[in-house]
Amino acid sequence: MVKVIEKSAWSGDAEKWNGEVLGRQLDAGICLIFNDFDTVGGGPRLHSHPYPETFIIKAGNALFTVGDREIRATAGQILTVPAGLPHKFSNLGPGRLETIDIHENEDFVTEWLE
């Protein structure tokens, strides 16, 4: 069966793509996070997951720390972080950073490392 979830069900902001969708809402084995960071330096702190995570850079410029590597990412790029590898990212500016983060699990499982 096809699932349709209205934006108002996962985002509290009519203008931005900002919010989360759990796999059980989709009847799927993934969770989604839609980020919109308008502040330079904004982003999640170091963490890991027991499953892979894929990042779609929708707009802006980001600095990812993945394990011991730093990776600059720009709009249109896609990054995949393997299961268990510590990672974080931040908005490099100028302007906003928009990402779509795909968690390959029906629930969010996050270990915060800092």
TORKOL-4160 file (C-alpha; in steps of 0.2 Angstrom, whole numbers, padded with zeros to 4 digits, m for minus):
114
<pt num="1" X="0000" Y="0000" Z="0000"/>
<pt num="2" X="0006" Y="0018" Z="m0004"/>
<pt num="3" X="0009" Y="0029" Z="0011"/>
<pt num="4" X="0007" Y="0048" Z="0009"/>
<pt num="5" X="0013" Y="0058" Z="0024"/>
<pt num="6" X="0009" Y="0077" Z="0023"/>
<pt num="7" X="0023" Y="0089" Z="0027"/>
<pt num="8" X="0013" Y="0096" Z="0042"/>
<pt num="9" X="0015" Y="0079" Z="0050"/>
<pt num="10" X="0034" Y="0079" Z="0051"/>
<pt num="11" X="0039" Y="0098" Z="0050"/>
<pt num="12" X="0034" Y="0112" Z="0062"/>
<pt num="13" X="0039" Y="0125" Z="0049"/>
<pt num="14" X="0029" Y="0128" Z="0034"/>
<pt num="15" X="0044" Y="0137" Z="0025"/>
<pt num="16" X="0058" Y="0125" Z="0029"/>
<pt num="17" X="0061" Y="0107" Z="0027"/>
<pt num="18" X="0065" Y="0103" Z="0045"/>
<pt num="19" X="0059" Y="0087" Z="0054"/>
<pt num="20" X="0060" Y="0068" Z="0056"/>
<pt num="21" X="0050" Y="0054" Z="0049"/>
<pt num="22" X="0051" Y="0037" Z="0058"/>
<pt num="23" X="0051" Y="0021" Z="0047"/>
<pt num="24" X="0035" Y="0015" Z="0055"/>
<pt num="25" X="0026" Y="0030" Z="0048"/>
<pt num="26" X="0032" Y="0025" Z="0031"/>
<pt num="27" X="0030" Y="0006" Z="0033"/>
<pt num="28" X="0048" Y="0006" Z="0028"/>
<pt num="29" X="0065" Y="0001" Z="0035"/>
<pt num="30" X="0072" Y="0019" Z="0035"/>
<pt num="31" X="0070" Y="0034" Z="0045"/>
<pt num="32" X="0073" Y="0052" Z="0038"/>
<pt num="33" X="0079" Y="0068" Z="0045"/>
<pt num="34" X="0077" Y="0084" Z="0036"/>
<pt num="35" X="0089" Y="0098" Z="0042"/>
<pt num="36" X="0090" Y="0116" Z="0038"/>
<pt num="37" X="0104" Y="0125" Z="0047"/>
<pt num="38" X="0105" Y="0144" Z="0044"/>
<pt num="39" X="0119" Y="0147" Z="0056"/>
<pt num="40" X="0137" Y="0144" Z="0051"/>
<pt num="41" X="0143" Y="0130" Z="0063"/>
<pt num="42" X="0126" Y="0123" Z="0065"/>
<pt num="43" X="0125" Y="0104" Z="0065"/>
<pt num="44" X="0125" Y="0088" Z="0075"/>
<pt num="45" X="0139" Y="0084" Z="0087"/>
<pt num="46" X="0149" Y="0068" Z="0086"/>
<pt num="47" X="0139" Y="0052" Z="0086"/>
<pt num="48" X="0137" Y="0035" Z="0078"/>
<pt num="49" X="0124" Y="0022" Z="0073"/>
<pt num="50" X="0124" Y="0003" Z="0072"/>
<pt num="51" X="0118" Y="0005" Z="0054"/>
<pt num="52" X="0124" Y="0015" Z="0039"/>
<pt num="53" X="0118" Y="0033" Z="0036"/>
<pt num="54" X="0117" Y="0042" Z="0020"/>
<pt num="55" X="0117" Y="0061" Z="0018"/>
<pt num="56" X="0110" Y="0071" Z="0003"/>
<pt num="57" X="0117" Y="0089" Z="0003"/>
<pt num="58" X="0102" Y="0098" Z="m0004"/>
<pt num="59" X="0109" Y="0116" Z="m0002"/>
<pt num="60" X="0125" Y="0124" Z="0005"/>
<pt num="61" X="0142" Y="0118" Z="0011"/>
<pt num="62" X="0146" Y="0106" Z="0025"/>
<pt num="63" X="0161" Y="0100" Z="0034"/>
<pt num="64" X="0159" Y="0082" Z="0039"/>
<pt num="65" X="0171" Y="0073" Z="0051"/>
<pt num="66" X="0170" Y="0054" Z="0048"/>
<pt num="67" X="0181" Y="0044" Z="0059"/>
<pt num="68" X="0198" Y="0053" Z="0057"/>
<pt num="69" X="0194" Y="0061" Z="0040"/>
<pt num="70" X="0187" Y="0078" Z="0036"/>
<pt num="71" X="0177" Y="0080" Z="0020"/>
<pt num="72" X="0170" Y="0095" Z="0013"/>
<pt num="73" X="0153" Y="0092" Z="0004"/>
<pt num="74" X="0143" Y="0104" Z="m0007"/>
<pt num="75" X="0125" Y="0104" Z="m0014"/>
<pt num="76" X="0121" Y="0090" Z="m0025"/>
<pt num="77" X="0134" Y="0078" Z="m0017"/>
<pt num="78" X="0129" Y="0062" Z="m0007"/>
<pt num="79" X="0139" Y="0054" Z="0007"/>
<pt num="80" X="0137" Y="0037" Z="0015"/>
<pt num="81" X="0144" Y="0033" Z="0032"/>
<pt num="82" X="0146" Y="0015" Z="0037"/>
<pt num="83" X="0138" Y="0008" Z="0052"/>
<pt num="84" X="0148" Y="0011" Z="0069"/>
<pt num="85" X="0159" Y="0025" Z="0062"/>
<pt num="86" X="0158" Y="0041" Z="0072"/>
<pt num="87" X="0153" Y="0056" Z="0062"/>
<pt num="88" X="0147" Y="0074" Z="0063"/>
<pt num="89" X="0144" Y="0089" Z="0052"/>
<pt num="90" X="0142" Y="0107" Z="0052"/>
<pt num="91" X="0137" Y="0122" Z="0041"/>
<pt num="92" X="0152" Y="0130" Z="0033"/>
<pt num="93" X="0142" Y="0144" Z="0025"/>
<pt num="94" X="0140" Y="0155" Z="0017"/>
<pt num="95" X="0121" Y="0154" Z="0019"/>
<pt num="96" X="0111" Y="0139" Z="0025"/>
<pt num="97" X="0114" Y="0121" Z="0024"/>
<pt num="98" X="0100" Y="0109" Z="0020"/>
<pt num="99" X="0102" Y="0090" Z="0021"/>
<pt num="100" X="0092" Y="0075" Z="0020"/>
<pt num="101" X="0099" Y="0061" Z="0031"/>
<pt num="102" X="0093" Y="0043" Z="0028"/>
<pt num="103" X="0095" Y="0031" Z="0042"/>
<pt num="104" X="0095" Y="0013" Z="0037"/>
<pt num="105" X="0084" Y="0007" Z="0051"/>
<pt num="106" X="0065" Y="0009" Z="0056"/>
<pt num="107" X="0070" Y="0018" Z="0072"/>
<pt num="108" X="0083" Y="0030" Z="0076"/>
<pt num="109" X="0097" Y="0022" Z="0086"/>
<pt num="110" X="0111" Y="0035" Z="0091"/>
<pt num="111" X="0126" Y="0035" Z="0102"/>
<pt num="112" X="0131" Y="0052" Z="0106"/>
<pt num="113" X="0150" Y="0053" Z="0108"/>
<pt num="114" X="0152" Y="0072" Z="0113"/>
